[in-house]
């Protein structure tokens, strides 16, 4: 595949047939008084930029290196350094200044070099570099996912970068058997061979606390974010994290790597790998009463030789003792597995992956008990059966399941949710309130990092994470009609996205506001407005975060215009706006990170 170009000499609108056309498909000329929500969106897009620039200047040097005590470790390792830029790729893709992308790319490249140069002395996997071949040498996919969460969203607006394109392919190859030094995947049994894996390959022995914690150091004078006070307590925290050999539901996050490559190239091998791996997991769920196991043996059996399907660090039965409190804590990280189900749905459009999660939800809640007249539902499973009881039904992934299916029974499981209530017309004040809240939060984050007087040699990689000012939550929900990207490192779930064909970039053009105010399985309501009093703006509206949804028609001013493609363009006269009702077929197209005008 030829690299995608940043710019093209011609502007194209997508016609109803999906073929490039020379003129916009929709002209919006009706004056609209500037809505408050639109003015707040434009403020957020503008004010994020200097705040984020100042954050980067404070905590990263001219090479893009993070200014902290660099360590390997699950508590404060490289994943945290990269997580400090949470929201930045989305911010650029929404329409913020190109400066956001420039600063982000500089620090991304800098940290890859920095963590490749940094080496461990005690931890075996990190002795050739904490990053090896530009990828984390060996870790679990909770931490891999967190470290890659920004990288996995770069394709929204930066997929043209040659370094991004090369890494997308190489990183996927670590799990497709393309790198003989990293035999992470068993293609015959369709399993990842350990929950500790990476560019150094799988860990095929019990993990030690040292493998998780990193080399010894004196934590005196550091701000420790997990409650430990000494290095010994760091080790105690991870003393029970030994069971890592074999596949684990947390490895489903790894499907994001071939998903990235498929979105870029549309090569069938990447899609087929995701389908093969996820279908193997669906078969294991069926064998296990509908519940996804947290341990699959190297022989491919659910639970391995002893049948302990619930075992493994971060698994169904994982309740290690916190050394600070002296009490066990339930640490089932099943929510991370949602990434795999999402990626399989995205590349196939097949609702069977959503059905499987719904079936598991029903299976877990079917184990409810009644104590003292009160119904209780489990969240954990161990050698003695179900435990971790709570008084509300188990609802991990309820919001995602509803978003993917748009079914009424799935909506009922979500319960009260301010954003979903807004989409249903029950919370009309939500849009402005959410945007104002993010503006206030941005100011508080700036004040927080300005007040930080820590010195780099006593600063850990996660210390500045809570001061990252990027405020994107309300913009993502309201402009795109999207789920908020989580820490797990998944791709974007969005009903709509926007592109500026005149500037040849992702995001709404200058002065344009967009508000998704209602959604159903086949319908989306969006308002577009141009706040400029003198300049017309053209915006290209795409169905889905990656063009996966087909826009069948657009209703405007009582008249329906057929589209029948992944995108259409609208020309907004100065001061004009309109509320559009889109009829859509979801998951109808192969998803892509290419811009709508790029050659396929």
GIRA-V174185 format. One record per run of one state. SS is the DSSP state (H for helix, E for strand, C for the rest). FROM is the first residue (numbers start at 0). TO is the last residue. If there is no record, write none. Layout:
ss=[SS/SS]
from=[FROM/FROM]
to=[TO/TO]
//
This chain:
ss=[C/E/C/E/C/E/C/E/C/H/E/C/E/C/H/C/H/C/H/C/H/C/E/C/E/C/E/C/H/C/H/C/H/C/E/C/E/C/E/C/E/C/H/C/H/C/E/C/E/C/H/C/H/C/E/C/E/C/H/C/E/C/E/C/H/C/H/C/E/C/E/C/E/C/E/C/E/C/H/C/H/C/H/C/H/C/H/C/H/C/H/C/E/C/E/C/E/C/E/C/E/C/E/C/E/C/E/C/E/C/E/C/E/C]
from=[0/12/14/19/21/25/28/30/31/35/59/60/65/66/77/83/87/94/97/117/123/126/130/132/134/136/138/139/140/148/150/156/161/173/184/186/190/192/193/194/196/197/208/213/230/237/244/245/246/247/248/265/267/287/295/296/301/302/303/306/320/321/327/328/333/348/351/365/368/371/373/377/379/382/384/387/389/390/397/405/407/414/417/423/429/451/455/458/464/467/472/480/481/482/493/494/495/500/504/506/511/519/522/530/536/543/549/556/558/565/566/572/575/585]
to=[11/13/18/20/24/27/29/30/34/58/59/64/65/76/82/86/93/96/116/122/125/129/131/133/135/137/138/139/147/149/155/160/172/183/185/189/191/192/193/195/196/207/212/229/236/243/244/245/246/247/264/266/286/294/295/300/301/302/305/319/320/326/327/332/347/350/364/367/370/372/376/378/381/383/386/388/389/396/404/406/413/416/422/428/450/454/457/463/466/471/479/480/481/492/493/494/499/503/505/510/518/521/529/535/542/548/555/557/564/565/571/574/584/599]
//
